[in-house]
Amino acid sequence: MDNVYAIGDVIRGAMLAHKAEEEGVLVAEQLAGQKPHINYNLIPGVVYTWPEVASVGFTEEQLKADGKAYKTGNFPYKALGRARASMDLDGFVKILADKNTDEILGVHIIGARAADMIASGVTAMEFRASAEDIARTSHAHPTYMEAVKEACLAATANRPIHM
């Protein structure tokens, strides 16, 4: 119906507070005559367990079902200095990138700080960054975010530094 708007749990999609927040912004922008934007593929999913689980974008299963050519890069937490120092060795970062363009198609993280780290994947994907783009950016050491860079390095010619 015209002039009736809904957000969050009452509409299709994941029941996530941050999804509803983005939908609220979209409605407000639309009412204000602006050009709203929301990409439901880039709403991260997070499971607040220990270790945490977070993902955004496509899964390997979805890419296979779509016949999309892709490559992967993985980096285990056990090879990460910060994880070793804090004894949070369980986990990994997986990057899925287009085989031809190198554009990041999915980011999947299991491990400490995954809920915080997934935002970098969302940002990269929103701006259509390549795995090489992230691999070439400086990441502070020692941090958990280094695992994202390392996974991107693994996706680009299998060249992680700390493996």
KAWOJO-V223856 format. One record per pair of residues at least 24 apart in sequence whose C-alpha atoms are under 10 Angstrom apart, sorted by the first residue. I is the first residue (numbers start at 0). J is the second residue. D is the distance in Angstrom with one decimal. If there is no record, write none. Layout:
i j d
I J D
I J D
//
This chain:
i j d
2 30 9.4
12 39 8.3
13 39 9.4
13 42 8.9
13 43 9.8
13 44 8.3
14 44 9.8
15 42 8.9
15 43 9.0
15 44 7.9
15 45 9.0
17 42 7.8
17 43 8.5
17 44 9.5
18 42 6.3
18 43 8.5
18 44 9.5
38 125 8.3
40 104 9.7
40 105 9.4
40 121 9.5
40 124 9.7
40 125 9.7
41 104 9.7
41 105 9.0
41 118 9.8
41 120 8.9
41 121 5.9
41 122 8.8
41 124 7.4
41 125 7.2
42 118 9.5
42 121 7.5
43 106 9.3
43 107 9.7
43 114 8.9
43 117 7.0
43 118 7.7
43 120 8.9
43 121 7.1
44 107 9.6
44 114 8.6
44 117 8.8
45 108 9.4
45 109 9.8
45 113 8.0
45 114 6.0
45 115 9.5
45 117 8.5
46 109 9.5
46 113 9.1
46 114 7.8
47 112 9.8
47 113 9.0
47 114 7.4
48 109 9.8
48 110 9.4
48 111 9.6
48 114 9.9
49 87 9.9
49 89 9.6
49 109 9.0
49 110 7.4
49 111 7.3
49 112 9.5
49 113 9.8
50 87 8.4
50 88 9.7
50 89 7.3
50 90 7.3
50 108 9.7
50 109 6.4
50 110 4.6
50 111 5.5
50 112 8.2
50 113 8.1
50 114 9.9
51 90 8.8
51 108 8.0
51 109 5.7
51 110 5.2
51 111 5.9
51 112 6.7
51 113 5.5
51 114 6.5
51 115 9.6
52 90 9.0
52 91 9.9
52 107 7.8
52 108 5.8
52 109 4.5
52 110 6.5
52 111 8.5
52 112 8.8
52 113 5.9
52 114 6.9
52 117 9.3
53 92 9.6
53 106 8.2
53 107 6.0
53 108 5.2
53 109 6.5
53 110 8.7
53 112 9.2
53 113 5.6
53 114 5.7
53 115 8.8
53 116 8.3
53 117 6.2
53 118 9.5
54 92 9.7
54 93 9.3
54 94 10.0
54 105 7.4
54 106 5.5
54 107 4.3
54 108 6.1
54 109 8.6
54 113 8.5
54 114 8.7
54 116 9.7
54 117 6.6
54 118 9.5
54 120 8.4
54 121 9.1
55 104 8.5
55 105 5.7
55 106 5.4
55 107 6.6
55 108 9.2
55 117 7.2
55 118 8.9
55 120 7.1
55 121 6.6
55 124 8.8
56 95 8.9
56 103 8.6
56 104 5.8
56 105 4.2
56 106 6.5
56 107 8.5
56 120 8.8
56 121 8.1
56 124 8.0
57 95 7.9
57 96 9.7
57 103 9.5
57 104 5.9
57 105 4.8
57 106 7.9
57 107 9.2
58 94 9.8
58 95 7.8
58 104 8.3
58 105 6.3
58 106 8.3
58 107 8.2
59 94 10.0
59 95 7.5
59 104 9.6
59 105 8.4
62 95 9.2
62 97 9.6
62 104 8.9
62 105 9.6
67 97 7.7
67 98 8.5
68 96 8.7
68 97 6.2
68 98 5.4
68 99 7.5
69 95 6.6
69 96 5.5
69 97 4.4
69 98 4.2
69 99 7.7
69 100 9.3
69 101 8.3
69 102 9.4
69 103 9.4
69 104 8.4
69 154 9.7
70 94 8.2
70 95 5.8
70 96 5.4
70 97 6.3
70 98 5.3
70 99 9.0
70 101 8.2
70 103 9.6
70 104 9.7
70 153 9.6
70 154 6.3
70 155 8.5
70 156 9.8
71 95 4.7
71 96 6.3
71 97 8.9
71 98 8.8
71 103 9.7
71 104 10.0
71 105 9.4
71 106 9.9
71 130 9.8
71 150 8.2
71 151 8.5
71 153 7.5
71 154 5.1
71 155 8.6
71 157 9.2
72 96 8.2
72 106 9.8
72 130 8.9
72 147 9.4
72 148 9.8
72 149 8.1
72 150 4.7
72 151 5.9
72 152 7.1
72 153 4.4
72 154 3.8
72 155 7.5
72 156 9.2
72 157 7.3
72 158 9.5
72 159 9.0
73 107 9.5
73 108 9.7
73 146 8.6
73 147 8.7
73 149 7.7
73 150 4.7
73 151 7.8
73 152 8.9
73 153 6.2
73 154 7.4
73 157 9.2
73 159 9.1
74 108 9.7
74 145 9.4
74 146 6.0
74 147 7.6
74 148 8.9
74 149 6.1
74 150 4.9
74 151 8.7
74 152 9.1
74 153 7.4
74 154 9.8
74 159 8.0
74 161 9.1
74 162 8.3
75 108 9.9
75 109 9.5
75 110 9.3
75 146 7.4
75 149 9.2
75 150 8.6
75 162 9.0
76 108 10.0
76 109 9.0
76 110 7.4
76 111 8.8
76 143 8.1
76 145 9.7
76 146 7.0
77 162 9.9
78 146 8.7
78 149 9.9
78 161 6.6
78 162 6.6
79 140 9.7
79 141 8.0
79 142 8.1
79 143 7.2
79 144 9.5
79 145 7.5
79 146 6.7
79 149 9.3
79 161 7.5
79 162 9.2
80 140 8.0
80 141 5.8
80 142 7.5
80 143 8.2
80 145 8.9
80 146 9.6
80 161 9.1
81 140 7.9
81 141 5.1
81 142 5.3
81 143 6.0
81 144 9.3
81 145 8.8
81 146 9.7
82 110 9.1
82 111 7.9
82 141 8.7
82 142 8.0
82 143 6.8
82 146 9.7
83 141 9.9
84 141 9.0
85 111 9.6
86 111 9.9
87 111 6.4
87 112 9.8
91 146 7.5
91 147 9.1
91 150 8.7
92 116 9.8
92 117 9.9
92 143 9.9
92 144 9.5
92 145 9.9
92 146 6.2
92 147 6.2
92 148 9.3
92 149 8.6
92 150 6.2
92 151 9.2
93 146 9.1
93 147 7.9
93 149 9.7
93 150 6.1
93 151 8.3
93 153 9.3
93 154 8.9
94 120 9.0
94 130 7.8
94 147 7.8
94 148 9.6
94 149 9.6
94 150 6.0
94 151 6.3
94 152 9.5
94 153 8.6
94 154 6.8
95 130 8.5
95 150 9.3
95 151 8.7
95 154 7.5
96 128 9.7
96 129 7.3
96 130 6.6
96 131 9.8
96 151 8.7
96 154 7.2
96 155 9.0
97 129 8.5
97 130 9.1
97 154 9.8
98 154 9.3
98 155 9.6
100 128 9.9
100 129 7.5
100 130 9.5
101 127 9.6
101 128 8.2
101 129 5.0
101 130 5.9
101 131 7.2
101 132 9.2
101 151 9.8
101 154 8.5
101 155 7.8
102 126 9.7
102 127 6.1
102 128 5.7
102 129 4.0
102 130 6.4
102 131 8.6
102 132 9.1
103 127 6.9
103 128 6.2
103 129 5.3
103 130 5.8
103 131 9.3
103 132 9.6
103 133 9.5
103 151 8.9
103 154 9.6
104 128 9.4
104 129 8.9
104 130 9.4
106 147 8.7
106 150 9.6
106 151 9.9
107 147 9.7
108 146 9.4
108 147 8.8
110 143 9.2
111 143 7.9
112 143 7.2
112 144 8.9
113 143 8.6
113 144 9.2
115 143 9.8
115 144 9.4
116 143 7.8
116 144 6.5
116 146 9.6
116 147 8.3
117 144 9.5
117 147 9.3
119 144 8.6
119 147 8.6
120 147 8.4
129 154 9.9
129 155 9.3
130 154 6.7
130 155 6.6
131 155 6.3
131 156 9.6
134 158 9.7
134 159 9.1
//
